[in-house]
Amino acid sequence: MNLASQPPSASSARTAFVVGAGIVGICCAIELRRRGLAVTLLDRLAPAEACSAGNAGILAAHGVVPIGLPGLHAHGAAMLLSRDSPLVLRLGSLHHAVPWVMRMLRSANEPQVHRTATAMKALYGSTVARHQALAAEAGVPELIRAQPGLYVHPEANGIDLAGGLAWQLRREHGAQIEVLEGAALREAEPALSPAYTRGVRMGPMAHTVHPQRLARAYAALAQRLGVAVVRDELRALQPPAGGSGPVQLLAAHQHHTADVVVLATGAWTAPLVRPLGLKLPLLAERGYHVTYADPGLELNHVVSDIAAHVAVTSMEPGLRIAGTEEIGLADAPPDWRRAEVLHRLAQRMFPGARLTQGSRWMGPRPGLPDSLPAIGPVPGVAAVWVAGGHGHLGLTGAPHTGELVARGVCGEPLGLAPGAYSPSRFMGSARSR
Ligand SMILES: Cc1cc2nc3c(=O)[nH]c(=O)nc-3n(C[C@H](O)[C@H](O)[C@H](O)COP(=O)(O)OP(=O)(O)OC[C@H]3O[C@@H](n4cnc5c(N)ncnc54)[C@H](O)[C@@H]3O)c2cc1C
């Protein structure tokens, strides 16, 4: 079952609850409200307090590379066991993380990777224009900067533009790529350590200089459009018996009803859909950032070290280094050794920066093992939709996801083939969480 084959039973919906006021839920609420539904945005926290608060801010129009690439099998085990590695398993969550990694490795084959890249491009390719339009409507156009990204590697021959599958995918999907070497690299990004001798500038691209302020401005826009924002924690859903009638939301403080419910609950989604018969292998791909309030420099690009899998962004709150991937449960305590790894990387990349007053943060990326989100109704429960699992690209994909959800709920044409994002794509396979 997917969005297209779903009977348009939700199209008569008049009331909607969007659960989760992260960037994805906020965008879903806006788009549902634009179509005339009475919308409530429910979250146990204020808007954009969870993963959407502290990301790297990149609007990755060329985000077409899944994390599971062919070859990962070979160096993956060593990576997972190294303390400084960009990809680690959270020890306390191994019984969840190991099956997730096995699924990710199963999807790391070339035909699948090409299909995934096509689906990623269809969802993410329009991100810059969508965010620019939303930010303008929300009154914060200054929070979006259109600038190419700069990709570097500590080894001179570390960027395999000719043979590397990741670069092949980006090129195939329209990325404009410019190689910068020696003096040209110095000129492009003077603060970058001279130890980096070769880089790739890629565009068109953009980033936000304050992900949390941007998401909160979108939430304020939603409220201006008439969305009610309610603080409560959803405990369970009761779909209508016999398939028609409102859904009951059993929340900690109050019970609610709605014609349609959208679960945009990020890394906390799997336990909410499991009682509805959907086993979604959604785990937290936990990432960290360190933000330096007074770095004494402003970058010309978002600079990514592709060996370390980190991105460094000049933002309103300061210079932010963000990245790492720790696969586990969303609510496990942060392992601040990951932030220390980021701090050492920042020192290596920008030796002249004032890297003091660093504030640390951990965010649980909602991750599915094939690097695509789940967008669509819960199989067999037409009135409950899932919108989550965007992993590394939730900021990038939120506006388009909001539009797809609202179109699907209202029975409008979607404008893309939705099967790749179907929540049901994991059903029937033995291992899921
Ligand atoms: C270090 C790092 C860097 C990143 N960089 C980028 C980047 O450059 N570009 C990009 O596109 N993406 C990036 N991401 C990914 C991006 O931040 C996430 O994909 C995105 O924020 C997910 O948004 P979301 O709305 O799905 O989830 P969240 O923002 O986590 O929101 C989910 C919300 O649901 C609420 N909730 C959950 N369960 C319940 C319940 N039962 N009842 C009520 N409320 C509930 C939570 O309180 C939370 O507010 C990065 C992530 C990290 C960690």
The ligand as a Gaussian input file, in Angstrom:
#p B3LYP/6-31G(d) Opt

LIG

0 1
 C       24.036000      16.926000      14.261000
 C       22.907000      17.001000      13.261000
 C       23.076000      17.707000      12.091000
 C       22.035000      17.751000      11.143000
 N       22.193000      18.523000      10.027000
 C       21.192000      18.592000       9.123000
 C       21.322000      19.432000       7.993000
 O       22.318000      20.124000       7.815000
 N       20.298000      19.444000       7.084000
 C       19.171000      18.690000       7.252000
 O       18.309000      18.718000       6.371000
 N       19.004000      17.937000       8.357000
 C       19.978000      17.865000       9.295000
 N       19.844000      17.087000      10.404000
 C       18.640000      16.242000      10.531000
 C       17.431000      17.042000      10.997000
 O       17.758000      17.851000      12.091000
 C       16.305000      16.060000      11.376000
 O       16.090000      15.131000      10.323000
 C       15.009000      16.797000      11.651000
 O       15.203000      17.781000      12.639000
 C       13.906000      15.849000      12.079000
 O       12.760000      16.621000      12.286000
 P       11.449000      15.979000      12.873000
 O       10.420000      17.042000      12.913000
 O       11.138000      14.715000      12.137000
 O       11.841000      15.511000      14.355000
 P       12.066000      16.356000      15.697000
 O       12.599000      17.696000      15.427000
 O       12.830000      15.484000      16.630000
 O       10.584000      16.557000      16.218000
 C        9.812000      15.483000      16.714000
 C        8.887000      16.066000      17.758000
 O        7.938000      15.075000      18.160000
 C        7.674000      15.258000      19.527000
 N        7.113000      14.026000      20.062000
 C        7.626000      12.779000      19.944000
 N        6.802000      11.888000      20.531000
 C        5.754000      12.592000      21.042000
 C        4.578000      12.230000      21.766000
 N        4.335000      10.954000      22.089000
 N        3.712000      13.197000      22.126000
 C        3.966000      14.513000      21.812000
 N        5.072000      14.917000      21.119000
 C        5.940000      13.955000      20.741000
 C        9.041000      15.597000      20.112000
 O        8.896000      16.257000      21.364000
 C        9.621000      16.492000      19.037000
 O        9.362000      17.851000      19.284000
 C       20.836000      17.043000      11.375000
 C       20.668000      16.358000      12.579000
 C       21.689000      16.326000      13.521000
 C       21.469000      15.595000      14.806000

